[in-house]
Amino acid sequence: MAHFVIVTSMPQPIKFTHTVADRFLRYVVIDTQSDPASPTCPSTEKQKNLGRLLASELKAMGLRDAHLDEYGYVYATIPATTDKKVPVVCFCSHMDTSPDCPGKDVKPQIVRNYRGGDIVLPGDRTQVIRAAEHSALAEQIGNDIITTDGTTLLGADDKAGVAEIMDAAHFLINNPQIRHGTIKILFTPDEEIGRGVDKVDLNKLGADFAYTLDGSSPGDIEDETFSADGVTITVEGVSTHPGYAKGKMEHAIKIAAAIVDRLPKDTCSPETTDGQQGFLHPVGISGTLERATLGLIVRDFNDEGLKEKEALLENIVKGVMQDFPRSTYRLEISEQYRNMKRVIDRHPEIIDYALEAIRRAGLVPTKASIRGGTDGSRLSFMGLPCPNIFAGEHAIHSRLEWVSVQDMEKAMQTIVHLAMIWEERTSSPVIA
Ligand SMILES: [Zn+2]
């Protein structure tokens, strides 16, 4: 007779370490700025300096397969500590920092036991993290806040995520009594220039599900991104000598300008929308009398919304063209990326377990949407469903960037709990 072993899942108290900030401070001083103008992968060789350090730290922890590959990706495996067939879960962060703000010679400082109020950065006193403008500071009273000296960005985006994953790996390896399935670690280059998963080897990674740690406020989990299209409108006008143009000339630049002018002004633009609303947004205009090209991006959270906005745009173009009967236009739509929710919703446990892990870390989970794209959305459509968990980073891509030590510790604990929950929720092996 077969019988089942019932495993009761009483979450036992865990004694967590407080080493994530030390790791973070080690990583942020390494310049890993990516460069959109570079054709290579990684776009900047210096990203490998951090990659090499991470691979060697992982090796020193005992992860024998830890390595940095030629494209600047770091892979490693934490072996399972259970007999159950637990899905292989990957934790992923990016190593590069934004090209929009200096990333060399980062000098981090820690404001211990933050008492509220503005934080003046010591290397450039015009740089002030104002409590009035950074509402998330109000939740950090008593915490230790890491900033720069005001001359560079901090790189908490996404070295907070890197440090949290490294610290969770170290913790799991040193606490083998904690049961979990096989865990994969992935650190990527060039996320900030939109090329973070170009050279990732998903076969080598061998994960079933993944989580990026690259979000902001403690407790946040993001399972939704924009869906995105690009539109190019090419206008062919009618050219004549300007001295003899009366009744003949149809100016392509003016036609393109008229299209931009008729775009919705009070709705449907980045500056008038938030939350779940999408928009139409011109990103480039160039031309001559004869021919002008107008580039736009279209954003929405679903395909119908994209289609509506594209139809609205085409109606505007047709309306303008009525005033220029001998001119013509061509409108081309290209897909850029799609909302990852479509993929993630097929596996509701990915989010359910993350919400539970966040709760066990002592936080209130909040589901949020990303008004942009992520590496996770691309990974999701490449076959690796990948929502985004908070890492604690704030005011990213700026000299005012900050992160709190306590938020990073909560993110690290969330990773550990998540690894345990995937094991707990996998049905027990049948004993004959
Ligand atoms: Zn990031």
Residues whose N, C-alpha, C, O or C-beta is under 5 A from the ligand:
A	BS01	ZN	D157 D158 D214
